[in-house]
């Protein structure tokens, strides 16, 4: 009987150790707790600014003055968003920002795919020199080349026009185009040669191979490039403010002038204390600025994650 009891104790002791510390097929409870604590901590660090921004933007003037109100407002107050909506001229500037961000992103992805395919699938003289130029455009800050670009666009009569933003993207010189070219280069470098050779045996031309065989396999690269490009074009204010010459205004540009626009719309001498500019109104404008990007990410999250994973697939 003592041997049976000892065997039972050893059995449950082994199961307890496996449950707590894991085995070859399971990580164990302690490791999972530590892992989730680490993930929650990292997630909180990234989400804290967003949560603080949203909660503060929902506070009424009384809640802002009350030091006891921190994370839970006493009421749901949307007056801050109404004011920020008016100050930013939100509907018009939102449509302009979408247009300024999406169109060059699509043009840039199309051109980057063509350049990346040529560099990956063909051998020619000067290929290494082109790579050096690509890396130079990525390393050299945009501020050092902005004056020659501005003078060139001014001589062509493009300053203050959306074409000043579209043309660089069309010719592979958009925002961080070198990164997207390298992404497509890596994608097409791993493209199986057997598919390309089979298409040639079937009588396909080089254009047909690129359009019907290579491009469908580069869908992950397109999704990653377009999403990142939209975000970068959306948040860019330095280059767009110079090229658009103040004639066209995007949401980030309107946000940079938020205080002045608010004072023009709500003169201090003609409004009561509750309508004066405060942190809640400023954060409401900031949240309205990033809201379309958040919606885009949540809608495209599944495809974005799958694209990042699939972009690591290797060919022959």
C-alpha positions, 0 to 999 in steps of 0.5 A: 500500500505504501508503494501505491501511495508513493506512486500516487504522490509522485504522479500528482507531484509530476502533474503539478510541476508540469502544470506550473512549470510546463513541459515539452508540449506546454509552457506552464502556468507560471510562464504564461502569467509572466508572459501575459503580464509582460504583454499587458505592460507593453500594451498599456505603455502603447495605449496609455497616451491614447486612453488619456487623450480620449478620456480627457477629451470627454471631460467637461470644464467642471471635470477639468477643474475638479482634481478628484476626476481623473479616469472616469468623467462625471458625465459624457461630454461631447461639447469639446468634439463639437468645438474641435469639429468646427475649428478644424473644418473637419468634413472638408479637410478630412476629404482633402487629407484622404485625397492627398494621402491615398492617391500618392500612396497608390501611385507610389506602390504601383511605381515601387512594384515596377522598380522592385520587380526590375531590380529583382528579376533582371541583371544589367549594368549600373544595378549596384549604383541604382541601389546606392542612389536608393539608399541615399534617398532614404538616408539623406533628410528631406530637408536638404533637398526641399529647396531645389524641389521647391524651386523646380516646382515653382518654375513648372507652376506646380506649387500650391497644386496637388500635383506637387505631391503626386508627381514625386510619387509617380516617379518613385520619389515620394515619401520614403519610396526607397523603403517600398522599393526594397520591400518589393525587391525582397518580395520579387527576389523570393518569387519562384523561377519555375513559375516565371519559366512556365509562363514563358513556355506558355508564350507569355510576354514579360508584361504578362508575366509581371501583370498576371504572375508576379503581381498577384504574389506581391499582394502582401507587399502592396498592402503593407506599402499602401498602409504605411504610405497612407500613414506617412502622407497623412502625418506629413506637414513639413513637405506638404505645407511647402509644396501646397503653399498654404492653398490646400490644407490637410487635417494635420496642418489645420491641427498645427494652427488649432489655437489660432483658429480657435481664437478666431472662431471663439474670440476671448472677449465674446465667450464665457469661461466654459467656452475658452480653449482648454486641454480637452478641446485640444485633445479632441482635435488631436483625436479627430485627426488620428481617428480615420487612421485608427479606423483604417487599422482596425478594418485592415488589421487582419489583412495587414498582419497576414501580409506581414507574415506572408512577406517572409515566405521564400521561394526557390 
